[in-house]
Amino acid sequence: MYYSLLVLGLIGIIMWLRISFKMVKAINKTT
């Protein structure tokens, strides 16, 4: 149970970091 929750949390954080990184790159390109 706990391990599955930790894995889901890590996956969510990684996905969020990837999206935020792409957004930052896009903003840097526009400026």
Residue pairs with C-beta under 8 A, 6 or more apart in sequence:
none
